[in-house]
Amino acid sequence: MKTVLLTGFEPFNKEPINPAWEAVRALDGWTEGGFHVVARQLPCAFGAAIDTVRAAIEELKPVLVIAVGQAGGRMDLSVERVAINVDDAPIEDNAQRQPVDQPIVAGGPAAYFSTLPIKAIVQALRAAGLPASVSQSAGTFVCNHLFYGLMHLQAKRPKMRAGFVHIPYLPEQAARHPGTASMALGQVVEGLRVAVRVSLDASVDISAGAGATH
C-alpha cells in the first residue's frame, strides 16, 4: 500500500492552535484506494522543520508529501507554486531564531517548483465548493523554509511528489483577529482529501486557466 505523508506545524506566534496540524492529524490513518495517510507534526523552527520531515521521509518512503501551513489573513486554500531559497523572517520562530536574508541551502537553486498538479487540485477544490487558488509566494518564514527543503529532498526522489498548501485561520482564531478570514476545520480537511486524491490520480497537470487567481 502506498504511503502519503501529511505534515502540519505546531502552534506559533502566540496562537494556541495551528489549523495545519489540526487538519492533517484529522486525516492520520485515512485509508482509501490503495494508499494510507500518516500525519506528522513539525516544529515551527528553521532547520528543525526540514530535519523532521527528512527523517519522516526516510522512515516512511512516501509516494506523496503535502506540507500544510497556516496563513492568517488568506481567504482560501492556497496551493503553492514555488519555494525560494531564502529565509527572511518577519518574526522569531519557536526556537527564538530570526534569520534575515540567509539561504536555506547554500549554493542551492534559487527556487524549486511544486511537483503537485497544482491547477488540477485548484480546479477540483472549486468543483467541490471550496475556495481555492494557486499562490505564487509561500513567504519567507518557516513555511517557505520547509517547502524549499522538502523540494530539495524531492529532487533526489523523482518518484515522490511533493508540495505545500497554505490554509486560513480557523473561526476560533479569526475571532481573536477581527476582520480576518477563516475556514471551518471540516472544509480544510475535505480540501486536503481532494488534494491527496488529485495528486495521486493526475499524472500531469491541467492547462492554464483553472488555477487563475482573482
Phi, psi and omega per residue, in radians:
M1 nan 2.395 3.141
K2 -1.258 2.560 3.107
T3 -1.887 2.339 3.036
V4 -1.985 2.226 3.115
L5 -1.809 2.161 3.014
L6 -1.993 2.353 3.128
T7 -2.154 2.587 3.057
G8 -2.495 2.576 -3.088
F9 -1.429 2.707 2.931
E10 -1.172 2.855 3.095
P11 -1.050 2.630 3.119
F12 -2.608 2.961 3.084
N13 0.946 0.733 3.043
K14 1.217 0.191 3.040
E15 -1.417 2.421 -3.134
P16 -1.314 -0.373 3.114
I17 -2.384 2.868 3.003
N18 -2.181 2.047 -3.093
P19 -1.050 -0.465 3.128
A20 -1.100 -0.818 3.128
W21 -1.206 -0.717 3.137
E22 -1.028 -0.675 -3.109
A23 -1.276 -0.826 -3.060
V24 -1.248 -0.573 -3.140
R25 -1.239 -0.404 3.052
A26 -1.169 -0.348 -3.134
L27 -1.779 -0.020 3.126
D28 -1.053 2.201 -3.135
G29 1.583 -0.101 3.103
W30 -1.061 2.252 3.129
T31 -2.198 2.355 -3.112
E32 -2.893 2.365 2.954
G33 0.868 0.720 3.063
G34 1.554 0.176 3.062
F35 -2.359 2.778 3.000
H36 -2.384 2.668 -3.037
V37 -1.869 2.369 2.996
V38 -2.075 2.249 3.110
A39 -1.856 2.417 3.102
R40 -2.312 2.391 3.052
Q41 -1.522 2.421 3.140
L42 -1.977 2.560 3.028
P43 -1.218 2.460 3.060
C44 -1.487 1.261 -3.055
A45 -2.617 2.352 3.097
F46 -1.028 2.439 3.141
G47 1.442 -1.029 -3.088
A48 -1.106 -0.596 3.130
A49 -1.101 -0.786 3.133
I50 -1.185 -0.715 3.123
D51 -1.043 -0.701 -3.109
T52 -1.216 -0.738 3.130
V53 -1.226 -0.588 3.073
R54 -1.050 -0.804 -3.139
A55 -1.102 -0.687 3.133
A56 -1.153 -0.700 3.119
I57 -1.144 -0.753 3.132
E58 -1.122 -0.614 3.136
E59 -1.299 -0.817 -2.955
L60 -1.634 -0.419 -3.083
K61 0.867 0.999 -3.087
P62 -1.273 2.712 3.019
V63 -1.546 -0.290 -3.091
L64 -2.560 2.339 3.034
V65 -2.229 2.141 3.017
I66 -2.089 2.000 3.075
A67 -1.589 2.448 -3.069
V68 -2.182 2.444 -3.126
G69 -2.470 2.680 3.091
Q70 -1.368 2.368 3.033
A71 -2.338 1.445 3.137
G72 -1.025 2.236 -3.102
G73 1.888 -0.399 3.079
R74 -1.342 2.688 -3.017
M75 -1.856 -0.124 -3.037
D76 -2.545 -3.135 3.015
L77 -1.379 1.978 -3.011
S78 -1.822 1.903 -3.141
V79 -1.526 1.993 -3.010
E80 -1.345 2.416 3.132
R81 -1.563 -0.727 -2.913
V82 -2.479 2.485 3.027
A83 -1.956 2.374 -3.118
I84 -1.915 2.669 -3.015
N85 -1.512 1.101 3.099
V86 -2.696 2.388 2.935
D87 -1.812 2.175 3.122
D88 -2.562 1.385 -2.913
A89 -1.366 2.201 3.081
P90 -1.345 -0.367 3.119
I91 -2.422 2.965 3.064
E92 -1.286 2.587 2.994
D93 -1.400 -3.031 -3.093
N94 -1.298 -0.110 3.041
A95 -1.810 0.261 3.138
Q96 1.063 0.601 3.060
R97 -1.893 2.509 -3.124
Q98 -2.489 1.288 -3.132
P99 -1.153 2.536 3.139
V100 -2.231 2.192 3.073
D101 0.912 0.803 3.125
Q102 -1.998 2.447 3.069
P103 -1.213 2.590 3.060
I104 -1.340 -0.780 3.061
V105 -2.188 1.915 -3.139
A106 -1.014 2.205 -3.132
G107 1.374 0.043 3.139
G108 -1.342 2.945 3.088
P109 -1.001 2.674 3.132
A110 -1.090 -0.525 -3.101
A111 -2.767 2.778 2.980
Y112 -2.224 2.498 3.038
F113 -1.666 2.534 3.021
S114 -0.974 2.549 3.032
T115 -1.795 0.170 3.004
L116 -1.344 2.690 3.033
P117 -1.369 1.353 -2.885
I118 -1.082 -0.707 -3.118
K119 -1.313 -0.580 3.046
A120 -1.139 -0.652 3.083
I121 -1.114 -0.834 -3.138
V122 -1.058 -0.753 3.125
Q123 -1.054 -0.775 -3.128
A124 -1.181 -0.657 3.094
L125 -1.103 -0.783 3.135
R126 -1.139 -0.663 3.098
A127 -1.101 -0.495 3.108
A128 -1.480 0.056 3.111
G129 1.456 0.332 -3.113
L130 -1.891 2.290 3.105
P131 -1.146 2.297 -3.063
A132 -2.743 2.696 3.078
S133 -2.741 2.825 2.952
V134 -1.432 2.274 3.093
S135 -1.799 2.442 -3.115
Q136 -1.711 0.006 3.137
S137 -2.613 2.198 3.071
A138 -1.666 0.209 3.136
G139 1.420 -2.813 3.131
T140 -2.382 0.362 3.116
F141 -1.719 -2.711 -3.007
V142 -1.169 -0.496 3.102
C143 -1.068 -0.902 3.097
N144 -1.111 -0.667 3.100
H145 -0.979 -0.855 3.125
L146 -1.155 -0.775 -3.131
F147 -0.993 -0.826 3.130
Y148 -1.113 -0.815 -3.141
G149 -1.055 -0.690 3.102
L150 -1.085 -0.775 -3.118
M151 -1.248 -0.521 3.044
H152 -1.119 -0.674 3.056
L153 -1.204 -0.706 -3.119
Q154 -1.121 -0.513 -3.122
A155 -1.036 -0.436 3.110
K156 -1.664 0.000 -3.125
R157 -2.310 1.245 -3.005
P158 -1.084 -0.320 3.124
K159 -1.463 -0.106 3.131
M160 -1.774 2.194 3.043
R161 -1.549 2.592 -3.114
A162 -2.724 2.699 3.091
G163 -3.130 -2.978 -2.987
F164 -2.403 2.473 3.083
V165 -2.249 2.234 3.021
H166 -1.656 2.490 -3.139
I167 -2.235 2.715 3.140
P168 -1.289 3.068 2.956
Y169 -1.032 2.712 2.869
L170 -1.367 2.782 -3.115
P171 -0.969 -0.655 -3.123
E172 -1.185 -0.462 3.043
Q173 -1.328 -0.768 -3.117
A174 -1.069 -0.495 3.120
A175 -1.099 -0.435 3.101
R176 -1.578 -0.088 -3.136
H177 -2.263 1.351 -3.040
P178 -0.887 2.377 3.121
G179 1.495 0.010 -3.111
T180 -1.627 2.429 3.128
A181 -1.198 2.753 3.101
S182 -2.612 2.969 3.087
M183 -2.521 2.404 -3.134
A184 -1.126 2.539 -3.119
L185 -0.997 -0.710 -3.140
G186 -1.048 -0.636 3.108
Q187 -1.197 -0.719 3.118
V188 -1.098 -0.774 3.130
V189 -1.059 -0.785 3.119
E190 -1.117 -0.652 3.091
G191 -1.076 -0.691 3.111
L192 -1.205 -0.604 3.040
R193 -1.030 -0.794 3.123
V194 -1.069 -0.789 -3.115
A195 -1.073 -0.709 3.121
V196 -1.136 -0.849 -3.108
R197 -1.053 -0.807 -3.112
V198 -1.139 -0.718 -3.110
S199 -1.116 -0.561 3.122
L200 -1.441 -0.506 -3.032
D201 -1.625 -0.556 -3.041
A202 -1.524 2.018 -3.141
S203 -1.322 -0.526 3.077
V204 -2.370 2.805 3.123
D205 -1.378 2.867 3.103
I206 -1.476 3.016 -3.096
S207 -1.321 3.019 -3.085
A208 -1.051 2.664 3.054
G209 2.144 -0.859 -3.029
A210 -1.201 -0.463 -3.091
G211 -1.715 0.217 -3.081
A212 -1.087 2.479 3.062
T213 -1.725 2.796 -3.091
H214 -2.301 nan nan
